[in-house]
């Protein structure tokens, strides 16, 4: 396991992050405490130190499990959790981005995690109504109180993070150091705005669902041949990914994996790691079984040759849309014959 800086901070995090949404069985699909403990230990033994959870994962069980697992080794773990999800459905202030929920959520997380500080505190989801100044001032208060070291934003438009960090810089508040987004070979639309924004603000990018809910793992054969209990089978959002185009991507991943004597999961994760040349991408691994985690950790030993990377890029290519595609064609007319001599590393 190699380590990298978390955005524009001095915090060192492992190049893979362990996601713990599967820790706990209250949702009917996770791992029990014993299995979760083995997964956690295996990740640390592999050199991992970056752990991601949320107050709402498995109704708080995930945080409770982690509180027990990190006992005696809190300092070696970079612990990230989130707030926003409603923990009491009948209470309108038990969810959302506002200060009241922020403050009561952090206290609940600290109690469940049995710690007095959080390394990275994420805003879990943009609620669409809380003023960004309220969010940033509240998070800065938590940092000043020593309850939070760094902050990030998950599932949010690029323009809002840009507004937030510009405001924070101007007012002397703590800025976001990272974003969390869905990113994989099937879901690449974050390349339009979110990833370029993160690059220009020097933000870490943690990628959730790096296997697109298992679609890139090789378990799925066709849009109609799905494993029992598949999340793509039971939710409309998951089912939206069951397209012929996406299965062509899966087929190419399978072909590359076969030719390189690796598994489709390892190839998919290694492709994400290869994006480090452009963005600070940290895949979030989730597992319900120990052997799943061990297989996924095998991506660290995979370096995909350039011709194979090109094949994966070509099959999963997306249109960047306006203004991105237009600007690519228009820039040469801006600089005339000197375009190739202009430093365009932000292009």
Secondary structure, DSSP 8 states (H G I E B T S, - for coil): --EEE-SSSS-EEESEEEE-TTBSSTTSSSB-HHHHHHHHHHHHHTT--EEE--TTGGGGHHHHHHHHHTTT-GGG-EEEEEE-S-SSTT-GGGSSSSHHHHHHHHHHHHHHHT-S-EEEEEE-S--SSS-HHHHHHHHHHHHHTTSEEEEEEES--HHHHHHHHHHHHHHT---EEEEEEE-SSS--GGGTTHHHHHHHTT-EEEEE-TTTTTGGGT---BTTB--TT-HHHH-HHHHTT--HHHHHHHHHHHHHHHHTT--HHHHHHHHHHHGGGTSEEEEEEE-SSHHHHHHHHGGGG----HHHHHHHHHHH-----TTHHHHHHHHHHHHGGGGGGS--TT-
